[in-house]
């Protein structure tokens, strides 16, 4: 199985429930990376099963661990697919507590709560 670690900001957060009553959260996560004075931005589709911690909301920064999953379907006779991140751990971080310019091992995020599923 593959594993991903991603830091980003939650753009949108939508909570739904399955017929069995299980909570599923669809998150649009914005991830930015600076390379040679240029900022590259990505929006990632993230699925998180279970209850979102109270500290996690739209606009807040998080670090997540999970895995990549390819969703496939057919639309008007054409096969379509989308790569999504299935989050297994979701940790909110306070802004300014993760200095991306400092790569020393002493720099760690200030976490408030962790949820494992």
C-alpha positions in Angstrom: 0.0 0.0 0.0 1.2 3.6 -0.7 1.4 6.2 2.1 1.2 10.0 1.7 1.9 12.8 4.2 0.4 16.2 3.1 0.3 19.6 4.7 -2.3 22.0 3.5 -5.2 24.3 4.2 -8.8 23.1 4.1 -10.7 25.0 1.4 -14.0 23.2 1.7 -15.4 20.6 4.1 -18.6 18.7 3.3 -20.0 16.1 5.7 -22.4 13.4 4.6 -23.7 10.2 6.1 -24.1 6.8 4.5 -27.3 4.8 4.6 -25.8 2.9 7.5 -25.2 6.2 9.4 -21.4 6.3 8.9 -19.9 9.8 8.6 -17.9 10.6 5.5 -16.2 13.9 4.9 -15.2 15.3 1.6 -12.4 17.8 1.8 -10.8 20.1 -0.8 -7.3 20.7 0.5 -5.0 23.4 -0.9 -1.3 22.6 -0.8 1.4 25.1 -1.7 5.0 24.6 -2.3 7.7 27.1 -3.0 10.5 26.1 -5.4 13.1 28.7 -6.6 11.0 31.7 -5.6 7.9 30.4 -7.4 4.8 29.1 -5.6 3.1 26.0 -6.9 -0.4 25.4 -5.7 -2.5 22.2 -5.9 -6.0 21.4 -4.8 -6.5 17.8 -3.7 -9.7 15.8 -3.1 -9.5 14.1 0.3 -12.0 11.6 1.9 -12.0 11.2 5.6 -14.2 8.5 7.2 -15.4 9.3 10.7 -16.0 12.3 12.9 -13.8 15.4 12.1 -12.2 16.8 15.3 -13.7 20.1 16.5 -10.5 22.0 15.9 -10.7 21.2 12.1 -12.7 23.6 10.0 -12.6 25.4 6.7 -9.6 27.6 6.4 -7.5 25.8 9.0 -4.2 24.1 8.3 -3.7 20.4 8.7 -1.2 17.6 8.3 -2.7 14.4 7.1 -1.5 10.9 6.5 -3.3 8.4 4.3 -3.1 6.7 0.9 -3.9 7.4 -2.7 -7.0 5.8 -4.3 -8.1 5.9 -7.9 -11.9 6.2 -8.3 -13.2 4.9 -11.7 -16.5 5.3 -13.4 -18.1 5.5 -16.8 -19.7 8.6 -18.2 -21.4 8.8 -21.6 -19.5 5.7 -22.8 -16.1 7.1 -21.7 -14.1 5.7 -18.8 -13.2 8.4 -16.3 -11.0 8.4 -13.2 -9.9 10.6 -10.4 -7.1 10.2 -7.9 -8.1 11.0 -4.3 -6.4 10.9 -1.0 -8.1 8.8 1.7 -7.0 10.4 5.0 -6.4 8.1 7.9 -4.9 10.6 10.4 -5.9 14.3 10.4 -3.9 16.7 12.7 -4.8 20.4 12.8 -1.8 22.8 13.2 -1.7 26.4 14.3 -0.6 28.8 11.6 2.9 30.0 11.9 4.1 27.0 13.9 5.5 25.1 10.9 8.3 27.2 9.3 8.7 25.7 5.8 11.9 27.8 5.3 13.6 26.0 8.1 14.4 22.4 7.3 16.0 21.6 10.6 14.9 18.6 12.6 14.0 20.9 15.5 11.0 22.4 13.7 7.9 20.5 14.5 4.2 21.4 14.2 2.2 22.5 17.2 -0.6 19.9 17.1 -3.8 20.2 19.0 -5.6 17.0 18.4 -5.1 13.8 16.4 -7.8 11.4 15.1 -6.9 7.9 14.0 -9.4 5.7 12.1 
